[in-house]
Amino acid sequence: MNAPDPHVPEAPVAETDPFAPSTSALRGFAALGLVLLVVAYGAFIIIVLHQAYSGDGASGPLLDVAEWAMGLSAIVGLSALCLPGDVVSYAARRGAVRLQYALAFAGPVLAAVDFA
């Protein structure tokens, strides 16, 4: 049985998987995520205003967490979009885009479940 050579670097996922998006496609998804973040922030504002006018007018503890999630989504998305390929590996960029979308959608969801 042959053990893998630790000195041979592994091939990037984009080269081994024919269905994996290229780096430029990941940058496009990151840019699209920033546009969708604006839509998510609009939904967040609508949810918070609806809760403020229909409830007791006080926001709950998850409101700050929701705002932080959307702010971090913007930072992660900009880093996935703008950092060069020498600094960020393909796997890290792909993970950053996934994290960007998860944080962007977590903002309105956290604001919606905040019934304090």
LOVO-235346 format. One line per 8 residues: for each residue z, x, y of N, C-alpha, C. Coordinates in pm, whole numbers, m for minus. Layout:
N
Z/X/Y/Z/X/Y/Z/X/Y ~ ...
This chain:
116
0/83/m116/0/0/0/0/89/124 ~ m87/58/216/m100/139/337/m19/78/450 ~ 58/161/515/134/117/632/46/133/756 ~ 62/46/854/m19/60/975/20/187/1052 ~ m79/249/1109/m58/371/1185/5/335/1320 ~ 124/387/1353/187/350/1479/118/409/1602 ~ 29/506/1582/m38/571/1696/m167/502/1734 ~ m213/407/1655/m336/335/1685/m299/207/1760
m346/191/1883/m312/69/1957/m384/m51/1898 ~ m319/m167/1908/m379/m289/1858/m486/m337/1954 ~ m587/m403/1899/m693/m458/1984/m640/m578/2060 ~ m682/m594/2185/m636/m711/2262/m680/m841/2195 ~ m607/m946/2226/m635/m1075/2165/m774/m1124/2204 ~ m817/m1094/2325/m948/m1141/2372/m1061/m1081/2289 ~ m1041/m961/2234/m1147/m898/2155/m1144/m945/2009 ~ m1027/m983/1959/m1018/m1023/1819/m1040/m1173/1798
m1007/m1254/1896/m1023/m1399/1886/m1143/m1442/1968 ~ m1248/m1495/1904/m1368/m1533/1980/m1346/m1655/2069 ~ m1240/m1731/2047/m1215/m1851/2126/m1113/m1829/2237 ~ m1058/m1709/2250/m961/m1680/2355/m1035/m1668/2489 ~ m977/m1720/2596/m1042/m1710/2726/m1041/m1566/2778 ~ m1140/m1533/2855/m1147/m1399/2911/m1045/m1385/3024 ~ m1031/m1264/3076/m938/m1240/3185/m980/m1316/3310 ~ m1108/m1321/3337/m1153/m1396/3455/m1130/m1546/3437
m1139/m1596/3314/m1108/m1737/3290/m960/m1764/3310 ~ m876/m1669/3268/m732/m1685/3291/m701/m1686/3440 ~ m771/m1603/3515/m752/m1605/3662/m796/m1739/3720 ~ m902/m1796/3665/m947/m1928/3709/m844/m2036/3677 ~ m783/m2027/3557/m678/m2122/3521/m557/m2106/3612 ~ m526/m1982/3652/m414/m1960/3743/m444/m2020/3880 ~ m569/m2007/3927/m606/m2067/4056/m602/m2219/4048 ~ m648/m2274/3937/m642/m2419/3918/m497/m2466/3911
m410/m2385/3852/m268/m2419/3847/m205/m2424/3984 ~ m251/m2340/4076/m199/m2345/4212/m243/m2472/4283 ~ m365/m2517/4255/m412/m2644/4313/m333/m2761/4253 ~ m309/m2756/4122/m232/m2862/4058/m85/m2859/4102 ~ m37/m2744/4147/98/m2735/4198/113/m2818/4326 ~ 9/m2823/4406/12/m2906/4526/24/m3053/4488 ~ m48/m3095/4385/m40/m3232/4337/100/m3259/4280 ~ 154/m3164/4205/288/m3181/4148/393/m3188/4258
374/m3112/4364/470/m3117/4475/461/m3251/4547 ~ 341/m3306/4559/326/m3440/4617/397/m3545/4533 ~ 382/m3536/4400/452/m3629/4311/603/m3611/4322 ~ 647/m3487/4338/789/m3458/4356/843/m3525/4482 ~ 769/m3516/4591/812/m3576/4718/819/m3729/4704 ~ 719/m3787/4639/718/m3933/4620/838/m3977/4535 ~ 867/m3904/4429/980/m3939/4342/1111/m3928/4418 ~ 1129/m3820/4494/1254/m3799/4566/1272/m3905/4675
1166/m3937/4747/1177/m4040/4851/1203/m4177/4791 ~ 1142/m4207/4678/1167/m4335/4612/1312/m4345/4568 ~ 1366/m4238/4511/1506/m4239/4470/1600/m4249/4589 ~ 1563/m4187/4700/1650/m4190/4818/1656/m4329/4880 ~ 1543/m4398/4885/1541/m4529/4948/1584/m4641/4855 ~ 1569/m4625/4725/1607/m4731/4633/1749/m4713/4580 ~ 1804/m4596/4590/1938/m4571/4538/2040/m4562/4649 ~ 2136/m4472/4629/2243/m4456/4727/2208/m4356/4837
2094/m4294/4830/2049/m4201/4933/2090/m4057/4910 ~ 2167/m4030/4806/2211/m3894/4775/2128/m3837/4661 ~ 2093/m3712/4675/2016/m3649/4568/2112/m3590/4465 ~ 2063/m3577/4344/2146/m3527/4235/2135/m3376/4222 ~ 2204/m3320/4123/2206/m3174/4107/2075/m3114/4057 ~ 1989/m3194/3997/1864/m3138/3944/1756/m3123/4050 ~ 1779/m3173/4169/1680/m3162/4275/1655/m3016/4313 ~ 1761/m2939/4325/1745/m2797/4359/1676/m2721/4246
1709/m2756/4123/1645/m2691/4008/1496/m2722/4006 ~ 1460/m2845/4039/1319/m2884/4042/1244/m2808/4150 ~ 1306/m2792/4266/1241/m2715/4374/1225/m2569/4336 ~ 1326/m2512/4271/1315/m2373/4226/1206/m2356/4121 ~ 1194/m2453/4033/1091/m2445/3928/952/m2442/3990 ~ 928/m2526/4090/795/m2528/4152/771/m2404/4238 ~ 875/m2352/4300/860/m2227/4375/829/m2110/4284 ~ 898/m2103/4170/870/m1996/4074/732/m2012/4012
687/m2136/3999/552/m2159/3948/448/m2097/4040 ~ 468/m2110/4169/375/m2050/4264/377/m1898/4255 ~ 494/m1839/4241/505/m1693/4233/440/m1641/4106 ~ 467/m1707/3994/408/m1665/3866/257/m1683/3868 ~ 209/m1793/3927/65/m1817/3935/m5/m1715/4022 ~ 55/m1680/4135/m6/m1579/4221/m7/m1442/4154 ~ 98/m1411/4078/98/m1282/4009/m9/m1279/3899 ~ m27/m1390/3828/m132/m1395/3725/m271/m1390/3787
m284/m1441/3907/m414/m1443/3973/m447/m1310/4039 ~ m351/m1248/4104/m381/m1136/4192/m358/m997/4134 ~ m268/m983/4037/m239/m849/3987/m357/m796/3905 ~ m390/m667/3922/m504/m611/3848/m473/m595/3699 ~ m579/m578/3622/m567/m566/3478/m495/m442/3432 ~ m489/m338/3516/m417/m216/3479/m266/m238/3479 ~ m220/m333/3559/m78/m357/3573/m28/m461/3473 ~ m109/m565/3448/m69/m676/3363/m158/m679/3240
m97/m685/3122/m175/m694/2999/m232/m835/2985 ~ m323/m849/2894/m386/m979/2870/m283/m1080/2821 ~ m198/m1038/2729/m97/m1130/2674/3/m1173/2782 ~ 41/m1082/2869/134/m1117/2976/69/m1212/3076 ~ m58/m1192/3105/m129/m1282/3197/m143/m1422/3135 ~ m172/m1427/3007/m184/m1555/2938/m49/m1627/2936 ~ 57/m1553/2910/191/m1612/2912/232/m1657/3051 ~ 190/m1582/3153/222/m1619/3291/153/m1749/3330
30/m1768/3287/m42/m1892/3318/25/m2010/3248 ~ 66/m1991/3124/137/m2098/3053/269/m2131/3122 ~ 341/m2029/3164/467/m2049/3233/445/m2117/3368 ~ 337/m2083/3435/304/m2145/3563/287/m2296/3548 ~ 211/m2338/3449/188/m2481/3426/318/m2550/3383 ~ 397/m2486/3299/522/m2548/3253/619/m2568/3369 ~ 630/m2468/3457/720/m2481/3571/668/m2583/3672 ~ 537/m2591/3689/481/m2687/3785/507/m2830/3739
494/m2856/3610/518/m2991/3561/666/m3020/3544 ~ 749/m2917/3535/893/m2939/3522/954/m2990/3652 ~ 896/m2956/3765/950/m3001/3893/957/m3151/3907 ~ 845/m3223/3898/852/m3369/3907/932/m3434/3794 ~ 928/m3375/3674/1002/m3433/3562/1152/m3421/3587 ~ 1197/m3305/3635/1339/m3289/3666/1383/m3380/3779 ~ 1297/m3399/3878/1331/m3489/3987/1335/m3634/3939 ~ 1253/m3670/3843/1250/m3807/3793/1372/m3840/3710
1428/m3743/3638/1544/m3770/3554/1675/m3748/3629 ~ 1668/m3714/3754/1787/m3687/3834/1841/m3817/3892 ~ 1934/m3879/3820/1990/m4009/3861/2135/m3996/3902 ~ 2169/m3898/3979/2309/m3882/4019/2343/m3969/4137
